Amino acid sequence: MTEILKKKSDESSLGESWEISGVKNDISVAANGPLKGKTLKTIIELYKEQFLGKNNYERFGPEFPLLIKFIDAKSDLSVQLHPHDNIAKKRHNSLGKTEMWYILQAEKGAEINVGFKRGISKGEYLEYLNSKKITELLNFEKVNEGDSFFIHTGEVHAIGAGVLLAEIQQTSDITYRIYDWDRVDSEGNPRELHTDLALDAIDFKKKNDFRRQFSRLENQSNNIASCEYFNTNFLPIKGKLLKDYSKLDSFVIFMCVKGHAEVKVGAYSEEIAIGQTLLIPAAVDNVEIISEGTDLLEIFVI
């Protein structure tokens, strides 16, 4: 976080950076631009559909629909899953959490867990969980820089040690933790697990659609993932690129995952470098991007 993404923090251990958040009590504040110092909530209240897009404002009201993060796993993170919209609404008055990952860096041999090796029953799952053999059922994938994964709600997953990634997800902080590698804290206490809550939220089927295959054509938007909650493109830029968003009824987010660039809207320009995130309001029609070589994730909701 501090060495590669240049995040400033007094924390001795820094695992996440919430780049754009509308989560209650963790709402982002604009760092630059004419709206510097205003919270995301205030900006949405002021500009409504001009900021979010007409359809998005009708659908989500004053709530920002995405949570944008960078995550750095020094050690294996817990095995977890997120409930779908219906369960999340009923139990927590929240959205569910469909998400995706883009790998910025991975140490040699680094892995992630996505789903199960095979389809299993609820009874088989509990048998393996209670006998502390759940890892025998988990599907592990080797990862490298530039890989991308789509995580459905209900799909068990875990980020392995030595992985730095960008995460795009629905605005939700609801997580059901099912296994934490039998770790204990300094007082010998295990971390809280959510075994009962998770049972009817887990998808026990085997899936093969999590690893995303996408093109990497220069100066073009290459689609990585599209779903009802977000669209994410891989946008490698060299030279000058003019993006026309006049027909896109949505805000646009740029996450810089490699290099640096200048982003211009009219007479206003902003520098963006690896680890930084920039939000373009829906009212903006044209954006010019200039770079000697950068990779951006281009994110919007339609």
Long-range contacts (C-beta under 8 A, 24 or more apart in sequence): 1-70, 1-72, 4-104, 4-105, 4-164, 4-274, 4-275, 5-70, 5-72, 5-164, 5-274, 5-275, 6-273, 6-274, 6-275, 7-70, 7-275, 13-74, 14-72, 15-71, 15-72, 15-73, 15-74, 16-69, 16-70, 16-71, 16-72, 17-69, 17-70, 17-71, 17-275, 18-67, 18-68, 18-69, 19-68, 19-69, 19-70, 19-255, 19-277, 20-64, 20-66, 20-67, 20-68, 20-253, 20-277, 20-279, 21-64, 21-67, 21-68, 21-171, 22-63, 22-64, 22-65, 22-67, 22-171, 23-67, 23-171, 23-172, 23-173, 26-173, 32-270, 33-268, 33-270, 34-268, 40-64, 47-281, 47-283, 49-282, 50-281, 50-282, 50-283, 51-251, 51-281, 51-282, 51-283, 52-250, 52-251, 52-282, 53-248, 53-249, 53-250, 53-251, 53-282, 53-301, 53-302, 54-249, 54-282, 55-249, 55-250, 55-302, 56-249, 56-250, 56-251, 56-282, 56-301, 63-171, 64-171, 65-95, 65-170, 65-171, 65-229, 65-230, 65-301, 66-168, 66-169, 66-170, 66-171, 66-229, 66-230, 66-253, 66-299, 66-301, 67-167, 67-169, 67-170, 67-171, 67-172, 67-173, 68-166, 68-167, 68-168, 68-169, 68-253, 68-255, 68-277, 68-299, 69-166, 69-167, 69-169, 70-104, 70-164, 70-165, 70-166, 70-167, 70-275, 71-159, 71-163, 71-164, 71-165, 71-166, 71-167, 72-163, 72-164, 73-159, 73-160, 73-161, 73-162, 73-163, 73-164, 74-161, 74-162, 75-161, 76-158, 76-159, 76-160, 76-161, 76-181, 77-158, 77-159, 77-160, 78-158, 78-177, 78-178, 78-179, 78-180, 78-181, 78-191, 79-113, 79-134, 79-138, 79-156, 79-157, 79-158, 79-177, 79-178, 79-179, 79-180, 80-156, 80-157, 80-158, 80-175, 80-176, 80-177, 80-178, 81-153, 81-154, 81-155, 81-156, 81-157, 81-175, 81-176, 81-178, 81-198, 81-201, 81-202, 81-203, 82-151, 82-153, 82-154, 82-172, 82-174, 82-175, 82-176, 82-201, 83-153, 83-154, 83-174, 83-176, 83-201, 84-153, 84-154, 84-201, 85-153, 87-200, 87-201, 88-172, 88-174, 91-197, 92-174, 94-172, 94-173, 94-174, 95-170, 95-171, 95-172, 96-153, 96-170, 96-172, 96-174, 97-153, 97-169, 97-170, 97-172, 97-174, 97-175, 98-151, 98-152, 98-153, 98-169, 98-170, 98-227, 98-229, 98-230, 99-150, 99-151, 99-167, 99-168, 99-169, 99-170, 100-148, 100-149, 100-150, 100-151, 100-167, 100-168, 100-169, 100-212, 100-224, 100-225, 100-230, 100-232, 101-148, 101-149, 101-151, 101-159, 101-165, 101-166, 101-167, 102-146, 102-147, 102-148, 102-165, 102-166, 102-168, 102-224, 102-232, 102-234, 102-255, 102-257, 102-297, 103-143, 103-144, 103-145, 103-146, 103-147, 103-148, 103-163, 103-164, 103-165, 104-145, 104-164, 104-165, 104-166, 104-257, 104-258, 104-274, 105-145, 105-163, 105-164, 106-143, 106-144, 106-145, 106-147, 106-162, 106-163, 106-164, 107-161, 107-162, 107-163, 109-142, 109-162, 110-142, 110-143, 110-160, 110-161, 110-162, 110-163, 111-140, 111-141, 111-142, 111-143, 111-160, 112-140, 112-141, 112-143, 112-149, 112-157, 112-158, 112-159, 112-160, 112-163, 113-138, 113-139, 113-140, 113-141, 113-156, 113-157, 113-158, 113-160, 114-139, 114-141, 114-149, 114-151, 114-155, 114-156, 114-157, 114-207, 114-210, 114-211, 115-139, 115-155, 115-156, 115-157, 115-203, 115-206, 115-207, 115-210, 116-156, 116-204, 116-205, 116-206, 117-206, 118-206, 119-204, 119-205, 119-206, 120-204, 121-204, 122-199, 122-202, 122-204, 125-202, 125-204, 126-199, 129-178, 129-179, 129-195, 132-182, 134-178, 134-179, 135-179, 139-206, 141-210, 141-211, 146-216, 147-211, 148-211, 148-212, 148-214, 148-224, 148-225, 148-234, 149-210, 149-211, 149-212, 150-209, 150-210, 150-212, 150-225, 150-227, 151-210, 152-203, 152-207, 152-210, 153-201, 153-203, 154-201, 154-202, 154-203, 155-203, 155-207, 155-210, 156-202, 166-255, 166-257, 166-297, 168-230, 168-232, 168-255, 168-297, 168-299, 169-230, 170-229, 170-230, 176-201, 178-202, 221-298, 224-297, 229-301, 230-299, 230-300, 230-301, 231-299, 231-300, 231-301, 231-302, 232-297, 232-298, 232-299, 233-297, 233-298, 233-299, 234-295, 234-296, 234-297, 234-298, 235-295, 235-296, 235-297, 235-298, 236-293, 236-294, 236-295, 236-296, 237-261, 237-289, 237-291, 237-293, 237-294, 237-295, 237-296, 238-291, 238-292, 238-293, 238-294, 239-290, 239-291, 240-288, 240-289, 240-290, 241-288, 241-289, 241-290, 242-286, 242-287, 242-288, 242-289, 243-286, 243-287, 243-288, 243-289, 244-285, 244-286, 245-280, 245-284, 245-285, 245-286, 245-287, 246-285, 246-286, 248-282, 248-300, 248-302, 249-282, 249-302, 250-282, 250-300, 250-301, 250-302, 251-279, 251-280, 251-281, 251-282, 251-300, 251-301, 252-279, 252-280, 252-282, 252-284, 252-287, 252-298, 252-299, 252-300, 253-277, 253-278, 253-279, 253-280, 253-297, 253-298, 253-299, 253-300, 254-278, 254-279, 254-280, 254-296, 254-297, 254-298, 254-299, 255-296, 255-297, 255-299, 256-294, 256-295, 256-296, 257-295, 257-296, 257-297, 258-293, 258-294, 258-295, 259-291, 259-292, 259-293, 259-294, 259-295, 260-291, 260-294, 261-289, 261-290, 261-291, 261-294, 261-296, 262-289, 262-290, 262-291, 263-287, 263-288, 263-289, 264-288, 264-289, 264-290, 272-296
